[in-house]
C-alpha cells in the first residue's frame, strides 16, 4: 500500500456517492386523486364516487382515497395495486383464483407500502375487506354503489 489515505478517501467517496445517489433518485410521491386532496376535480370527474359517509369507523381516513381509486379504476400509486390476492392464509372465504384483488391503503410516515390493505372480491367489487396488519386479520365492510346518493 503506497498511500492508505488515498485508498480510504476513494472508498469514502464511493460509499458517499452510492448512499447519496439512492436518496437523490427517490421518486416523488405521485398525486392521484385531486378531488380528494382539496383541489377541485375536473368537470369529467365531478360525478365521481359518493362521499363515503356510510363507511365504517374502523377504516382509516386514507382508505377513502383508496376506495375512490378502486371505484374509478385507478390510476393507483403502487404497481402492486389491483394485483391478484391469493388468499394463501385462507382467512377470507374460498373463491376461484383471481376473484380477490389487493390495494394499498397509504400509511402516513411509512417509507414503504406499509401493512394496510383493502382486498376486494369480484369485478366490479361485491366484497370488501380491510386489513391493518398485513393479512393477519380482516374486517368486512360495505361500500355504497358508485354515484349513490348518501
N, CA, C and O atoms as a GROMACS GRO file, in nm:
protein
  600
    1UNK      N    1   0.085  -0.118   0.000
    1UNK     CA    2   0.000   0.000   0.000
    1UNK      C    3   0.089   0.124   0.000
    1UNK      O    4   0.165   0.150   0.094
    2UNK      N    5   0.077   0.198  -0.108
    2UNK     CA    6   0.160   0.317  -0.119
    2UNK      C    7   0.101   0.435  -0.042
    2UNK      O    8   0.173   0.507   0.027
    3UNK      N    9  -0.032   0.454  -0.056
    3UNK     CA   10  -0.092   0.570   0.009
    3UNK      C   11  -0.228   0.529   0.067
    3UNK      O   12  -0.329   0.535  -0.003
    4UNK      N   13  -0.231   0.489   0.195
    4UNK     CA   14  -0.357   0.445   0.254
    4UNK      C   15  -0.461   0.557   0.261
    4UNK      O   16  -0.581   0.530   0.256
    5UNK      N   17  -0.418   0.682   0.274
    5UNK     CA   18  -0.514   0.793   0.278
    5UNK      C   19  -0.591   0.803   0.147
    5UNK      O   20  -0.711   0.828   0.145
    6UNK      N   21  -0.521   0.782   0.038
    6UNK     CA   22  -0.586   0.789  -0.093
    6UNK      C   23  -0.688   0.676  -0.107
    6UNK      O   24  -0.798   0.699  -0.159
    7UNK      N   25  -0.654   0.557  -0.061
    7UNK     CA   26  -0.746   0.444  -0.066
    7UNK      C   27  -0.868   0.468   0.021
    7UNK      O   28  -0.981   0.443  -0.021
    8UNK      N   29  -0.848   0.518   0.141
    8UNK     CA   30  -0.959   0.546   0.233
    8UNK      C   31  -1.048   0.656   0.176
    8UNK      O   32  -1.170   0.646   0.182
    9UNK      N   33  -0.986   0.760   0.118
    9UNK     CA   34  -1.064   0.869   0.058
    9UNK      C   35  -1.147   0.817  -0.060
    9UNK      O   36  -1.263   0.854  -0.075
   10UNK      N   37  -1.088   0.732  -0.142
   10UNK     CA   38  -1.160   0.676  -0.256
   10UNK      C   39  -1.279   0.591  -0.211
   10UNK      O   40  -1.388   0.600  -0.269
   11UNK      N   41  -1.260   0.509  -0.109
   11UNK     CA   42  -1.369   0.426  -0.056
   11UNK      C   43  -1.480   0.513   0.002
   11UNK      O   44  -1.598   0.488  -0.021
   12UNK      N   45  -1.440   0.616   0.077
   12UNK     CA   46  -1.539   0.707   0.138
   12UNK      C   47  -1.620   0.778   0.030
   12UNK      O   48  -1.742   0.789   0.043
   13UNK      N   49  -1.554   0.825  -0.075
   13UNK     CA   50  -1.626   0.892  -0.184
   13UNK      C   51  -1.720   0.796  -0.256
   13UNK      O   52  -1.831   0.833  -0.293
   14UNK      N   53  -1.676   0.674  -0.275
   14UNK     CA   54  -1.760   0.574  -0.340
   14UNK      C   55  -1.885   0.547  -0.256
   14UNK      O   56  -1.996   0.546  -0.309
   15UNK      N   57  -1.868   0.525  -0.126
   15UNK     CA   58  -1.982   0.500  -0.038
   15UNK      C   59  -2.075   0.621  -0.032
   15UNK      O   60  -2.197   0.606  -0.037
   16UNK      N   61  -2.017   0.739  -0.022
   16UNK     CA   62  -2.098   0.860  -0.018
   16UNK      C   63  -2.177   0.876  -0.148
   16UNK      O   64  -2.294   0.916  -0.146
   17UNK      N   65  -2.114   0.844  -0.259
   17UNK     CA   66  -2.184   0.851  -0.388
   17UNK      C   67  -2.298   0.752  -0.397
   17UNK      O   68  -2.405   0.786  -0.448
   18UNK      N   69  -2.279   0.629  -0.348
   18UNK     CA   70  -2.385   0.528  -0.353
   18UNK      C   71  -2.501   0.566  -0.264
   18UNK      O   72  -2.617   0.556  -0.305
   19UNK      N   73  -2.472   0.610  -0.143
   19UNK     CA   74  -2.578   0.647  -0.049
   19UNK      C   75  -2.649   0.772  -0.098
   19UNK      O   76  -2.772   0.778  -0.099
   20UNK      N   77  -2.574   0.873  -0.138
   20UNK     CA   78  -2.634   0.997  -0.187
   20UNK      C   79  -2.718   0.975  -0.311
   20UNK      O   80  -2.824   1.034  -0.326
   21UNK      N   81  -2.671   0.889  -0.401
   21UNK     CA   82  -2.743   0.859  -0.523
   21UNK      C   83  -2.877   0.793  -0.492
   21UNK      O   84  -2.976   0.820  -0.559
   22UNK      N   85  -2.880   0.706  -0.391
   22UNK     CA   86  -3.005   0.640  -0.351
   22UNK      C   87  -3.109   0.743  -0.308
   22UNK      O   88  -3.225   0.733  -0.348
   23UNK      N   89  -3.068   0.840  -0.228
   23UNK     CA   90  -3.163   0.940  -0.178
   23UNK      C   91  -3.201   1.040  -0.287
   23UNK      O   92  -3.314   1.090  -0.288
   24UNK      N   93  -3.109   1.071  -0.376
   24UNK     CA   94  -3.140   1.166  -0.482
   24UNK      C   95  -3.236   1.109  -0.584
   24UNK      O   96  -3.309   1.185  -0.648
   25UNK      N   97  -3.239   0.978  -0.602
   25UNK     CA   98  -3.325   0.916  -0.703
   25UNK      C   99  -3.458   0.871  -0.648
   25UNK      O  100  -3.535   0.807  -0.720
   26UNK      N  101  -3.489   0.900  -0.524
   26UNK     CA  102  -3.617   0.862  -0.466
   26UNK      C  103  -3.727   0.934  -0.544
   26UNK      O  104  -3.724   1.057  -0.554
   27UNK      N  105  -3.823   0.860  -0.599
   27UNK     CA  106  -3.928   0.926  -0.677
   27UNK      C  107  -4.018   1.009  -0.587
   27UNK      O  108  -4.040   0.977  -0.470
   28UNK      N  109  -4.069   1.115  -0.645
   28UNK     CA  110  -4.162   1.198  -0.567
   28UNK      C  111  -4.293   1.124  -0.552
   28UNK      O  112  -4.328   1.038  -0.634
   29UNK      N  113  -4.366   1.157  -0.448
   29UNK     CA  114  -4.494   1.093  -0.422
   29UNK      C  115  -4.593   1.135  -0.530
   29UNK      O  116  -4.612   1.255  -0.552
   30UNK      N  117  -4.656   1.039  -0.597
   30UNK     CA  118  -4.748   1.076  -0.704
   30UNK      C  119  -4.873   1.143  -0.650
   30UNK      O  120  -4.916   1.116  -0.538
   31UNK      N  121  -4.929   1.229  -0.730
   31UNK     CA  122  -5.054   1.296  -0.695
   31UNK      C  123  -5.163   1.230  -0.777
   31UNK      O  124  -5.164   1.240  -0.899
   32UNK      N  125  -5.255   1.163  -0.711
   32UNK     CA  126  -5.355   1.088  -0.784
   32UNK      C  127  -5.493   1.147  -0.778
   32UNK      O  128  -5.540   1.187  -0.885
   33UNK      N  129  -5.559   1.158  -0.678
   33UNK     CA  130  -5.699   1.198  -0.682
   33UNK      C  131  -5.711   1.343  -0.640
   33UNK      O  132  -5.729   1.371  -0.522
   34UNK      N  133  -5.702   1.439  -0.736
   34UNK     CA  134  -5.705   1.578  -0.696
   34UNK      C  135  -5.833   1.617  -0.622
   34UNK      O  136  -5.831   1.705  -0.537
   35UNK      N  137  -5.945   1.551  -0.655
   35UNK     CA  138  -6.070   1.586  -0.588
   35UNK      C  139  -6.068   1.547  -0.441
   35UNK      O  140  -6.148   1.598  -0.363
   36UNK      N  141  -5.978   1.457  -0.402
   36UNK     CA  142  -5.970   1.414  -0.263
   36UNK      C  143  -5.866   1.493  -0.185
   36UNK      O  144  -5.861   1.484  -0.062
   37UNK      N  145  -5.784   1.571  -0.255
   37UNK     CA  146  -5.677   1.643  -0.186
   37UNK      C  147  -5.713   1.788  -0.159
   37UNK      O  148  -5.629   1.865  -0.112
   38UNK      N  149  -5.837   1.828  -0.187
   38UNK     CA  150  -5.879   1.963  -0.156
   38UNK      C  151  -5.887   2.053  -0.278
   38UNK      O  152  -5.951   2.158  -0.271
   39UNK      N  153  -5.824   2.014  -0.390
   39UNK     CA  154  -5.834   2.094  -0.511
   39UNK      C  155  -5.956   2.048  -0.589
   39UNK      O  156  -5.992   1.930  -0.583
   40UNK      N  157  -6.019   2.138  -0.661
   40UNK     CA  158  -6.140   2.099  -0.733
   40UNK      C  159  -6.112   1.992  -0.836
   40UNK      O  160  -6.007   1.990  -0.899
   41UNK      N  161  -6.207   1.904  -0.853
   41UNK     CA  162  -6.195   1.797  -0.952
   41UNK      C  163  -6.230   1.853  -1.089
   41UNK      O  164  -6.312   1.944  -1.099
   42UNK      N  165  -6.170   1.799  -1.196
   42UNK     CA  166  -6.209   1.840  -1.329
   42UNK      C  167  -6.356   1.804  -1.353
   42UNK      O  168  -6.410   1.716  -1.286
   43UNK      N  169  -6.418   1.872  -1.446
   43UNK     CA  170  -6.561   1.851  -1.473
   43UNK      C  171  -6.592   1.707  -1.507
   43UNK      O  172  -6.700   1.658  -1.473
   44UNK      N  173  -6.501   1.637  -1.573
   44UNK     CA  174  -6.527   1.499  -1.615
   44UNK      C  175  -6.542   1.405  -1.496
   44UNK      O  176  -6.609   1.303  -1.507
   45UNK      N  177  -6.482   1.438  -1.381
   45UNK     CA  178  -6.491   1.350  -1.266
   45UNK      C  179  -6.584   1.404  -1.158
   45UNK      O  180  -6.585   1.353  -1.046
   46UNK      N  181  -6.662   1.509  -1.190
   46UNK     CA  182  -6.748   1.566  -1.087
   46UNK      C  183  -6.857   1.469  -1.044
   46UNK      O  184  -6.911   1.483  -0.934
   47UNK      N  185  -6.893   1.372  -1.128
   47UNK     CA  186  -6.993   1.272  -1.090
   47UNK      C  187  -6.924   1.148  -1.035
   47UNK      O  188  -6.972   1.036  -1.052
   48UNK      N  189  -6.811   1.168  -0.970
   48UNK     CA  190  -6.729   1.060  -0.915
   48UNK      C  191  -6.800   0.993  -0.798
   48UNK      O  192  -6.916   1.023  -0.771
   49UNK      N  193  -6.731   0.904  -0.730
   49UNK     CA  194  -6.793   0.828  -0.622
   49UNK      C  195  -6.861   0.916  -0.517
   49UNK      O  196  -6.824   1.031  -0.496
   50UNK      N  197  -6.958   0.857  -0.454
   50UNK     CA  198  -7.030   0.927  -0.348
   50UNK      C  199  -6.936   0.955  -0.233
   50UNK      O  200  -6.839   0.881  -0.213
   51UNK      N  201  -6.962   1.060  -0.155
   51UNK     CA  202  -6.878   1.084  -0.037
   51UNK      C  203  -6.905   0.973   0.063
   51UNK      O  204  -7.018   0.965   0.111
   52UNK      N  205  -6.817   0.893   0.095
   52UNK     CA  206  -6.836   0.766   0.167
   52UNK      C  207  -6.883   0.785   0.311
   52UNK      O  208  -6.817   0.741   0.405
   53UNK      N  209  -6.996   0.852   0.326
   53UNK     CA  210  -7.048   0.879   0.459
   53UNK      C  211  -7.086   0.751   0.531
   53UNK      O  212  -7.084   0.747   0.654
   54UNK      N  213  -7.120   0.646   0.458
   54UNK     CA  214  -7.167   0.522   0.520
   54UNK      C  215  -7.054   0.424   0.550
   54UNK      O  216  -7.081   0.310   0.589
   55UNK      N  217  -6.929   0.464   0.532
   55UNK     CA  218  -6.817   0.372   0.559
   55UNK      C  219  -6.800   0.355   0.709
   55UNK      O  220  -6.826   0.448   0.785
   56UNK      N  221  -6.757   0.237   0.753
   56UNK     CA  222  -6.741   0.212   0.897
   56UNK      C  223  -6.626   0.292   0.957
   56UNK      O  224  -6.530   0.328   0.889
   57UNK      N  225  -6.637   0.318   1.085
   57UNK     CA  226  -6.537   0.397   1.157
   57UNK      C  227  -6.401   0.331   1.170
   57UNK      O  228  -6.303   0.400   1.196
   58UNK      N  229  -6.393   0.198   1.153
   58UNK     CA  230  -6.262   0.134   1.169
   58UNK      C  231  -6.168   0.160   1.052
   58UNK      O  232  -6.048   0.135   1.062
   59UNK      N  233  -6.222   0.210   0.941
   59UNK     CA  234  -6.136   0.241   0.826
   59UNK      C  235  -6.062   0.372   0.851
   59UNK      O  236  -6.123   0.470   0.893
   60UNK      N  237  -5.930   0.374   0.825
   60UNK     CA  238  -5.857   0.500   0.840
   60UNK      C  239  -5.897   0.597   0.731
   60UNK      O  240  -5.952   0.557   0.628
   61UNK      N  241  -5.871   0.723   0.751
   61UNK     CA  242  -5.908   0.827   0.653
   61UNK      C  243  -5.848   0.798   0.516
   61UNK      O  244  -5.911   0.826   0.414
   62UNK      N  245  -5.727   0.741   0.512
   62UNK     CA  246  -5.661   0.714   0.384
   62UNK      C  247  -5.735   0.608   0.302
   62UNK      O  248  -5.718   0.601   0.180
   63UNK      N  249  -5.815   0.526   0.368
   63UNK     CA  250  -5.890   0.421   0.297
   63UNK      C  251  -5.993   0.483   0.202
   63UNK      O  252  -6.025   0.424   0.099
   64UNK      N  253  -6.044   0.600   0.235
   64UNK     CA  254  -6.142   0.666   0.149
   64UNK      C  255  -6.084   0.694   0.012
   64UNK      O  256  -6.151   0.674  -0.090
   65UNK      N  257  -5.960   0.741   0.008
   65UNK     CA  258  -5.894   0.768  -0.120
   65UNK      C  259  -5.873   0.638  -0.197
   65UNK      O  260  -5.895   0.634  -0.318
   66UNK      N  261  -5.832   0.533  -0.128
   66UNK     CA  262  -5.811   0.404  -0.194
   66UNK      C  263  -5.943   0.353  -0.253
   66UNK      O  264  -5.944   0.304  -0.366
   67UNK      N  265  -6.051   0.364  -0.179
   67UNK     CA  266  -6.182   0.319  -0.228
   67UNK      C  267  -6.223   0.399  -0.351
   67UNK      O  268  -6.273   0.342  -0.448
   68UNK      N  269  -6.202   0.531  -0.347
   68UNK     CA  270  -6.236   0.614  -0.462
   68UNK      C  271  -6.155   0.572  -0.586
   68UNK      O  272  -6.209   0.566  -0.696
   69UNK      N  273  -6.027   0.544  -0.566
   69UNK     CA  274  -5.943   0.500  -0.678
   69UNK      C  275  -5.991   0.365  -0.732
   69UNK      O  276  -5.994   0.345  -0.854
   70UNK      N  277  -6.028   0.273  -0.644
   70UNK     CA  278  -6.079   0.143  -0.687
   70UNK      C  279  -6.205   0.162  -0.770
   70UNK      O  280  -6.220   0.101  -0.876
   71UNK      N  281  -6.296   0.246  -0.722
   71UNK     CA  282  -6.421   0.267  -0.794
   71UNK      C  283  -6.399   0.334  -0.930
   71UNK      O  284  -6.475   0.310  -1.024
   72UNK      N  285  -6.296   0.417  -0.940
   72UNK     CA  286  -6.264   0.483  -1.068
   72UNK      C  287  -6.180   0.395  -1.159
   72UNK      O  288  -6.168   0.423  -1.279
   73UNK      N  289  -6.122   0.289  -1.104
   73UNK     CA  290  -6.034   0.204  -1.185
   73UNK      C  291  -5.892   0.255  -1.193
   73UNK      O  292  -5.818   0.216  -1.283
   74UNK      N  293  -5.852   0.342  -1.100
   74UNK     CA  294  -5.714   0.391  -1.095
   74UNK      C  295  -5.706   0.533  -1.148
   74UNK      O  296  -5.809   0.598  -1.169
   75UNK      N  297  -5.585   0.581  -1.168
   75UNK     CA  298  -5.456   0.514  -1.156
   75UNK      C  299  -5.417   0.495  -1.009
   75UNK      O  300  -5.458   0.572  -0.922
   76UNK      N  301  -5.339   0.392  -0.985
   76UNK     CA  302  -5.301   0.355  -0.850
   76UNK      C  303  -5.156   0.394  -0.823
   76UNK      O  304  -5.073   0.390  -0.914
   77UNK      N  305  -5.125   0.430  -0.698
   77UNK     CA  306  -4.990   0.476  -0.666
   77UNK      C  307  -4.885   0.367  -0.659
   77UNK      O  308  -4.766   0.398  -0.664
   78UNK      N  309  -4.925   0.242  -0.648
   78UNK     CA  310  -4.827   0.133  -0.636
   78UNK      C  311  -4.853   0.031  -0.746
   78UNK      O  312  -4.967   0.000  -0.779
   79UNK      N  313  -4.746  -0.020  -0.804
   79UNK     CA  314  -4.761  -0.115  -0.915
   79UNK      C  315  -4.834  -0.242  -0.874
   79UNK      O  316  -4.892  -0.310  -0.959
   80UNK      N  317  -4.830  -0.277  -0.745
   80UNK     CA  318  -4.896  -0.399  -0.698
   80UNK      C  319  -5.047  -0.381  -0.683
   80UNK      O  320  -5.121  -0.479  -0.676
   81UNK      N  321  -5.092  -0.256  -0.677
   81UNK     CA  322  -5.234  -0.231  -0.657
   81UNK      C  323  -5.314  -0.288  -0.774
   81UNK      O  324  -5.281  -0.265  -0.890
   82UNK      N  325  -5.419  -0.362  -0.741
   82UNK     CA  326  -5.502  -0.426  -0.842
   82UNK      C  327  -5.456  -0.566  -0.878
   82UNK      O  328  -5.519  -0.634  -0.958
   83UNK      N  329  -5.345  -0.610  -0.816
   83UNK     CA  330  -5.296  -0.745  -0.846
   83UNK      C  331  -5.379  -0.849  -0.771
   83UNK      O  332  -5.448  -0.818  -0.674
   84UNK      N  333  -5.370  -0.972  -0.818
   84UNK     CA  334  -5.446  -1.081  -0.758
   84UNK      C  335  -5.397  -1.106  -0.616
   84UNK      O  336  -5.277  -1.116  -0.591
   85UNK      N  337  -5.491  -1.115  -0.523
   85UNK     CA  338  -5.462  -1.153  -0.385
   85UNK      C  339  -5.491  -1.302  -0.375
   85UNK      O  340  -5.605  -1.344  -0.397
   86UNK      N  341  -5.392  -1.381  -0.342
   86UNK     CA  342  -5.404  -1.527  -0.346
   86UNK      C  343  -5.475  -1.589  -0.228
   86UNK      O  344  -5.509  -1.708  -0.234
   87UNK      N  345  -5.499  -1.516  -0.121
   87UNK     CA  346  -5.567  -1.569  -0.002
   87UNK      C  347  -5.497  -1.695   0.050
   87UNK      O  348  -5.563  -1.789   0.094
   88UNK      N  349  -5.364  -1.695   0.043
   88UNK     CA  350  -5.287  -1.812   0.088
   88UNK      C  351  -5.309  -1.842   0.236
   88UNK      O  352  -5.303  -1.958   0.278
   89UNK      N  353  -5.334  -1.737   0.313
   89UNK     CA  354  -5.357  -1.756   0.456
   89UNK      C  355  -5.495  -1.817   0.482
   89UNK      O  356  -5.522  -1.864   0.592
   90UNK      N  357  -5.581  -1.816   0.381
   90UNK     CA  358  -5.718  -1.870   0.388
   90UNK      C  359  -5.798  -1.807   0.500
   90UNK      O  360  -5.873  -1.874   0.571
   91UNK      N  361  -5.781  -1.676   0.516
   91UNK     CA  362  -5.858  -1.603   0.617
   91UNK      C  363  -5.982  -1.539   0.557
   91UNK      O  364  -6.066  -1.486   0.629
   92UNK      N  365  -5.994  -1.545   0.425
   92UNK     CA  366  -6.114  -1.497   0.356
   92UNK      C  367  -6.186  -1.619   0.298
   92UNK      O  368  -6.126  -1.725   0.284
   93UNK      N  369  -6.314  -1.604   0.266
   93UNK     CA  370  -6.386  -1.718   0.206
   93UNK      C  371  -6.316  -1.768   0.080
   93UNK      O  372  -6.263  -1.690   0.002
   94UNK      N  373  -6.316  -1.899   0.062
   94UNK     CA  374  -6.253  -1.960  -0.056
   94UNK      C  375  -6.327  -1.919  -0.183
   94UNK      O  376  -6.449  -1.930  -0.190
   95UNK      N  377  -6.253  -1.871  -0.281
   95UNK     CA  378  -6.306  -1.833  -0.411
   95UNK      C  379  -6.204  -1.874  -0.517
   95UNK      O  380  -6.089  -1.907  -0.484
   96UNK      N  381  -6.246  -1.873  -0.642
   96UNK     CA  382  -6.153  -1.908  -0.750
   96UNK      C  383  -6.042  -1.804  -0.758
   96UNK      O  384  -6.060  -1.688  -0.721
   97UNK      N  385  -5.924  -1.848  -0.806
   97UNK     CA  386  -5.810  -1.758  -0.819
   97UNK      C  387  -5.847  -1.642  -0.911
   97UNK      O  388  -5.906  -1.662  -1.017
   98UNK      N  389  -5.811  -1.524  -0.869
   98UNK     CA  390  -5.840  -1.404  -0.946
   98UNK      C  391  -5.960  -1.327  -0.894
   98UNK      O  392  -5.982  -1.213  -0.934
   99UNK      N  393  -6.038  -1.389  -0.806
   99UNK     CA  394  -6.155  -1.322  -0.751
   99UNK      C  395  -6.114  -1.205  -0.662
   99UNK      O  396  -6.175  -1.098  -0.668
  100UNK      N  397  -6.010  -1.224  -0.580
  100UNK     CA  398  -5.966  -1.120  -0.487
  100UNK      C  399  -5.856  -1.036  -0.548
  100UNK      O  400  -5.766  -1.087  -0.616
  101UNK      N  401  -5.863  -0.905  -0.524
  101UNK     CA  402  -5.760  -0.809  -0.566
  101UNK      C  403  -5.718  -0.728  -0.444
  101UNK      O  404  -5.798  -0.704  -0.354
  102UNK      N  405  -5.592  -0.686  -0.441
  102UNK     CA  406  -5.542  -0.610  -0.327
  102UNK      C  407  -5.501  -0.469  -0.367
  102UNK      O  408  -5.454  -0.445  -0.479
  103UNK      N  409  -5.520  -0.377  -0.272
  103UNK     CA  410  -5.489  -0.235  -0.293
  103UNK      C  411  -5.427  -0.180  -0.165
  103UNK      O  412  -5.467  -0.215  -0.055
  104UNK      N  413  -5.330  -0.093  -0.182
  104UNK     CA  414  -5.259  -0.032  -0.070
  104UNK      C  415  -5.342   0.080  -0.009
  104UNK      O  416  -5.399   0.162  -0.081
  105UNK      N  417  -5.348   0.083   0.123
  105UNK     CA  418  -5.402   0.199   0.196
  105UNK      C  419  -5.279   0.268   0.253
  105UNK      O  420  -5.208   0.212   0.337
  106UNK      N  421  -5.255   0.390   0.208
  106UNK     CA  422  -5.134   0.461   0.249
  106UNK      C  423  -5.124   0.471   0.402
  106UNK      O  424  -5.224   0.487   0.472
  107UNK      N  425  -5.001   0.460   0.450
  107UNK     CA  426  -4.971   0.476   0.592
  107UNK      C  427  -4.883   0.599   0.605
  107UNK      O  428  -4.767   0.596   0.563
  108UNK      N  429  -4.934   0.707   0.662
  108UNK     CA  430  -4.853   0.829   0.675
  108UNK      C  431  -4.721   0.801   0.747
  108UNK      O  432  -4.719   0.736   0.851
  109UNK      N  433  -4.614   0.852   0.689
  109UNK     CA  434  -4.482   0.837   0.750
  109UNK      C  435  -4.410   0.708   0.717
  109UNK      O  436  -4.292   0.694   0.748
  110UNK      N  437  -4.479   0.612   0.654
  110UNK     CA  438  -4.413   0.485   0.620
  110UNK      C  439  -4.323   0.506   0.498
  110UNK      O  440  -4.359   0.577   0.404
  111UNK      N  441  -4.207   0.444   0.502
  111UNK     CA  442  -4.115   0.453   0.390
  111UNK      C  443  -4.141   0.348   0.284
  111UNK      O  444  -4.070   0.342   0.183
  112UNK      N  445  -4.243   0.264   0.305
  112UNK     CA  446  -4.278   0.160   0.209
  112UNK      C  447  -4.431   0.155   0.201
  112UNK      O  448  -4.498   0.248   0.244
  113UNK      N  449  -4.485   0.048   0.146
  113UNK     CA  450  -4.630   0.037   0.131
  113UNK      C  451  -4.703   0.022   0.264
  113UNK      O  452  -4.824   0.043   0.270
  114UNK      N  453  -4.634  -0.013   0.368
  114UNK     CA  454  -4.699  -0.033   0.497
  114UNK      C  455  -4.777  -0.163   0.500
  114UNK      O  456  -4.764  -0.246   0.409
  115UNK      N  457  -4.858  -0.182   0.603
  115UNK     CA  458  -4.928  -0.309   0.625
  115UNK      C  459  -5.076  -0.301   0.592
  115UNK      O  460  -5.145  -0.403   0.593
  116UNK      N  461  -5.126  -0.183   0.563
  116UNK     CA  462  -5.270  -0.165   0.545
  116UNK      C  463  -5.311  -0.192   0.400
  116UNK      O  464  -5.250  -0.141   0.306
  117UNK      N  465  -5.416  -0.272   0.385
  117UNK     CA  466  -5.465  -0.308   0.252
  117UNK      C  467  -5.617  -0.314   0.251
  117UNK      O  468  -5.681  -0.340   0.353
  118UNK      N  469  -5.672  -0.290   0.134
  118UNK     CA  470  -5.812  -0.322   0.106
  118UNK      C  471  -5.808  -0.436   0.006
  118UNK      O  472  -5.737  -0.430  -0.094
  119UNK      N  473  -5.885  -0.539   0.034
  119UNK     CA  474  -5.899  -0.653  -0.056
  119UNK      C  475  -6.042  -0.648  -0.108
  119UNK      O  476  -6.137  -0.637  -0.030
  120UNK      N  477  -6.056  -0.657  -0.239
  120UNK     CA  478  -6.190  -0.661  -0.298
  120UNK      C  479  -6.213  -0.797  -0.359
  120UNK      O  480  -6.119  -0.868  -0.394
  121UNK      N  481  -6.339  -0.832  -0.371
  121UNK     CA  482  -6.377  -0.957  -0.436
  121UNK      C  483  -6.477  -0.928  -0.547
  121UNK      O  484  -6.575  -0.856  -0.526
  122UNK      N  485  -6.451  -0.983  -0.664
  122UNK     CA  486  -6.540  -0.963  -0.777
  122UNK      C  487  -6.500  -0.842  -0.860
  122UNK      O  488  -6.421  -0.758  -0.818
  123UNK      N  489  -6.558  -0.837  -0.980
  123UNK     CA  490  -6.530  -0.725  -1.069
  123UNK      C  491  -6.658  -0.688  -1.140
  123UNK      O  492  -6.697  -0.762  -1.230
  124UNK      N  493  -6.726  -0.581  -1.108
  124UNK     CA  494  -6.687  -0.484  -1.005
  124UNK      C  495  -6.696  -0.546  -0.866
  124UNK      O  496  -6.764  -0.647  -0.846
  125UNK      N  497  -6.626  -0.486  -0.770
  125UNK     CA  498  -6.622  -0.546  -0.636
  125UNK      C  499  -6.760  -0.562  -0.573
  125UNK      O  500  -6.841  -0.468  -0.570
  126UNK      N  501  -6.785  -0.682  -0.522
  126UNK     CA  502  -6.907  -0.707  -0.445
  126UNK      C  503  -6.873  -0.749  -0.302
  126UNK      O  504  -6.962  -0.771  -0.221
  127UNK      N  505  -6.745  -0.760  -0.273
  127UNK     CA  506  -6.697  -0.792  -0.138
  127UNK      C  507  -6.579  -0.700  -0.108
  127UNK      O  508  -6.492  -0.679  -0.192
  128UNK      N  509  -6.577  -0.646   0.013
  128UNK     CA  510  -6.472  -0.553   0.055
  128UNK      C  511  -6.419  -0.596   0.191
  128UNK      O  512  -6.497  -0.627   0.281
  129UNK      N  513  -6.286  -0.599   0.206
  129UNK     CA  514  -6.221  -0.635   0.332
  129UNK      C  515  -6.108  -0.537   0.359
  129UNK      O  516  -6.045  -0.486   0.266
  130UNK      N  517  -6.084  -0.512   0.486
  130UNK     CA  518  -5.973  -0.425   0.526
  130UNK      C  519  -5.884  -0.502   0.623
  130UNK      O  520  -5.933  -0.571   0.712
  131UNK      N  521  -5.752  -0.489   0.604
  131UNK     CA  522  -5.654  -0.544   0.698
  131UNK      C  523  -5.556  -0.433   0.734
  131UNK      O  524  -5.505  -0.364   0.647
  132UNK      N  525  -5.532  -0.418   0.862
  132UNK     CA  526  -5.434  -0.320   0.909
  132UNK      C  527  -5.304  -0.387   0.949
  132UNK      O  528  -5.207  -0.320   0.983
  133UNK      N  529  -5.302  -0.521   0.946
  133UNK     CA  530  -5.186  -0.596   0.996
  133UNK      C  531  -5.131  -0.694   0.892
  133UNK      O  532  -5.089  -0.805   0.925
  134UNK      N  533  -5.132  -0.652   0.767
  134UNK     CA  534  -5.073  -0.729   0.657
  134UNK      C  535  -5.125  -0.872   0.652
  134UNK      O  536  -5.048  -0.968   0.660
  135UNK      N  537  -5.257  -0.886   0.638
  135UNK     CA  538  -5.326  -1.012   0.613
  135UNK      C  539  -5.339  -1.104   0.735
  135UNK      O  540  -5.381  -1.218   0.721
  136UNK      N  541  -5.305  -1.055   0.854
  136UNK     CA  542  -5.323  -1.138   0.974
  136UNK      C  543  -5.471  -1.146   1.012
  136UNK      O  544  -5.518  -1.250   1.058
  137UNK      N  545  -5.543  -1.036   0.992
  137UNK     CA  546  -5.686  -1.034   1.022
  137UNK      C  547  -5.755  -0.942   0.921
  137UNK      O  548  -5.692  -0.854   0.862
  138UNK      N  549  -5.884  -0.965   0.902
  138UNK     CA  550  -5.963  -0.888   0.807
  138UNK      C  551  -6.094  -0.844   0.870
  138UNK      O  552  -6.149  -0.914   0.956
  139UNK      N  553  -6.143  -0.729   0.827
  139UNK     CA  554  -6.276  -0.683   0.865
  139UNK      C  555  -6.352  -0.656   0.737
  139UNK      O  556  -6.304  -0.586   0.648
  140UNK      N  557  -6.470  -0.713   0.728
  140UNK     CA  558  -6.556  -0.694   0.612
  140UNK      C  559  -6.631  -0.561   0.625
  140UNK      O  560  -6.664  -0.519   0.735
  141UNK      N  561  -6.656  -0.497   0.513
  141UNK     CA  562  -6.736  -0.374   0.514
  141UNK      C  563  -6.806  -0.360   0.381
  141UNK      O  564  -6.774  -0.430   0.285
  142UNK      N  565  -6.902  -0.269   0.375
  142UNK     CA  566  -6.977  -0.242   0.254
  142UNK      C  567  -6.944  -0.102   0.204
  142UNK      O  568  -6.915  -0.011   0.282
  143UNK      N  569  -6.948  -0.087   0.074
  143UNK     CA  570  -6.924   0.042   0.012
  143UNK      C  571  -7.048   0.078  -0.069
  143UNK      O  572  -7.099  -0.005  -0.145
  144UNK      N  573  -7.098   0.200  -0.053
  144UNK     CA  574  -7.213   0.241  -0.135
  144UNK      C  575  -7.178   0.231  -0.283
  144UNK      O  576  -7.063   0.249  -0.321
  145UNK      N  577  -7.277   0.202  -0.364
  145UNK     CA  578  -7.255   0.193  -0.509
  145UNK      C  579  -7.201   0.326  -0.559
  145UNK      O  580  -7.236   0.432  -0.507
  146UNK      N  581  -7.117   0.321  -0.661
  146UNK     CA  582  -7.058   0.441  -0.717
  146UNK      C  583  -7.169   0.533  -0.765
  146UNK      O  584  -7.259   0.490  -0.838
  147UNK      N  585  -7.162   0.658  -0.725
  147UNK     CA  586  -7.262   0.754  -0.765
  147UNK      C  587  -7.388   0.751  -0.682
  147UNK      O  588  -7.482   0.827  -0.709
  148UNK      N  589  -7.393   0.665  -0.579
  148UNK     CA  590  -7.512   0.656  -0.495
  148UNK      C  591  -7.527   0.784  -0.413
  148UNK      O  592  -7.428   0.846  -0.373
  149UNK      N  593  -7.650   0.821  -0.388
  149UNK     CA  594  -7.676   0.940  -0.308
  149UNK      C  595  -7.675   0.897  -0.161
  149UNK      O  596  -7.743   0.801  -0.124
  150UNK      N  597  -7.597   0.968  -0.076
  150UNK     CA  598  -7.592   0.929   0.066
  150UNK      C  599  -7.724   0.946   0.137
  150UNK      O  600  -7.733   0.917   0.257
   0.00000   0.00000   0.00000
